């Protein structure tokens, strides 16, 4: 088999003519000569739409970085204000699992004059600016790339009054409703009567500036859709080994719905706009340029704070739309619902002082705070309750984290490998490429073992039917 992806193929999936296409073609020629063409185009479409997800990929990182930097303003570096600064100490959880690139990025973040404290979670890996799985507390300043591109990316779990035994044998029904009420991928929208209604679209923040106002129409069209990449909607079985008094749920195994996605085009546009603004205002040295920050006392800082919270509310609304539609479709009653952001910043108190806590790919885990930490499409996820551990800045991991890069996954995992593992675990998959194969992820049990001092496990969720985007852009 010989792959023959051309420049015309790349242009057809949204690449622009110029150096990016040339670099992409060089990478394809040198590394993917024997990979299925459809899988490659799906991967490179994902790369175009979500370049930040490829910054830890040994083959595709150069192209991902070029794409991100091409979209940002070119600024002159200042003198290296951080050269003489010592990095503040920070805690690392699951240290043996974390790559050098993530640590290097965290070391730079800990040198910023605004930094108060930091921590790395056990699923951490290299990102853009702050590493994914990085937690950073700052003094009265917000870092747009410390929050990330997919602002308010979120987990949401609905637990139904349906015992496990009533799920099996009804696969066709659950699959039909899952396909009917979800849309995946960059740019996907609901049209006409399909469109959802939600009070978030009446949020006054949309009228705050012309920039916000121009985002309203696109946001409404995408309300209730999911992204590409590792975003999903899945049916599963959740097991409570004992009664949970807080949720008022008895010991048992119940049907549940779990979703993972963020603020769609709204969040991405906000992130891009304010990152450009931050880099123009806060000209940090080259190695720290992507940690450019905005003072919260400035007009720009206040604008971003409002925009970030709007995107977070919107992300939550998207999940609410999905959950309400699917709950109604299966005729269920919700016993409990739990949700949490994990690309966001919060005003919190640390060591008696107010700080801005950035959790870029990290789950809030304050004392008694509920959260969801997923595994993979065949590995369990966990409903957890935070312990309020100060050394982690009240945080925990946001998932298992990748064991294998996306390029390595499509080079080494076959479709038959993926089908076999899905069959072994009794999981039905709709969509998803080989780059999301279960074996591309770390062992969730090891990750959970590295954070026993951060969270208590309340229940275990086992995926049974998973829907993801095939390529982050379209589905037939």
PyMOL commands that set and color helices and strands:
alter all, ss='L'
color gray80, all
select helices_A, chain A and resi 7-12+19-31+37-49+51-54+61-70+95-97+100-109+144-147+164-166+171-180+192-194+199-202+204-207+210-213+216-222+264-281+286-291+299-330+390-392+406-412+415-424+434-436+438-440+444-449
alter helices_A, ss='H'
color red, helices_A
select strands_A, chain A and resi 91-92+115-125+132-138+141-143+154-163+232-240+252-261+293-295+334-341+343-350+353-360+362-364+370-373+381-386+395-397+428-430+455-467
alter strands_A, ss='S'
color yellow, strands_A
deselect
rebuild
show_as cartoon
